[in-house]
């Protein structure tokens, strides 16, 4: 490894090479650059070793759960392997050091009242009567009503929102896939009202972002999360899942859970319905959707009751 190249330069070269192969590396790229700055500031010289890697993995969040360290380690390991091409003395930490980096954490499933409180709080944001509160009410409402990822909602363009057919076009989203998302008539009407109000503040152009600030610029992901966190603190929510606090992404989880619960109550054939739901929410694998049947307490209890009924009927049939 050439001493003339900083760790930041090496990370930039690595990211450039990987992105040319089609990997977006949005989150991991940010983390790798943070790691590179940490290494350069530390005065570390020579090849990467486990000590400097673990200093960053654990030192930045010393009280974090092991799963957080494991995920950070997952980001570093491919880069460390890349560095072995230039210096065979580079050390690659054992992937099992902190256990599995990916286990599904039980989400916070919002109650209907919590969702209504969220939309009301967004509507009452300052300055009242302006585009800002209208935008956040429409944004959070759309995610709750469709299960979109926050990134998908923020990337919507005006041309992607068909208010006549009631269909959203989600373009080149996670896993580089696009899909059509039909929305309920009530959701279409809410989007129509937002569009009319939005038009009073900024022009509605096909290529423009659908959700915008009063200046007409698209919303920034971090800003949206900051707004949500402020509302969450004001409402005093307490997490009911494995995460420390309810998140925007839990609106997506809630959408999936409520849909499956409704199908259970209606006696819908779940296997067929789950394939359709996986397509609707943009899951790469239907197994990601099936996880909700075992990973969320409400659905696990419902599935358990259904199995008991099935087992009971089977036993009665056997006696006949």
Buried (B, 14 or more C-beta within 10 A) or exposed (E): BEEEEBBBEBBBEBBEEBEEEEBEBEEBBEBBBBBBBBBBEEEBEEBBBBEBBBBBBBEBEEEEBEBBBBBBBBBBBBBBEBBBEEEEEBBBBEEEBBEEBEEEEBBBBBEEEBBEBBBEBBBEBEEEEBBBBBBBBBBBBBBBBBBBBBEBBBBBBBBBBBBEEBBBBBBEBEEEEEBEBEBEEEBBEBBBEBBEBBEEBBEBEEEBBBBBBEEBEBBEBEEBBEBBBEBBEEEEBEBBBBBEBBBBBBBBBBBBBBBBBEBBEEEBEBEEBBEEBBBBBBBEEBEBBBBBBEBBEEBBEBBEEBEEEEEEEEEEEEEE
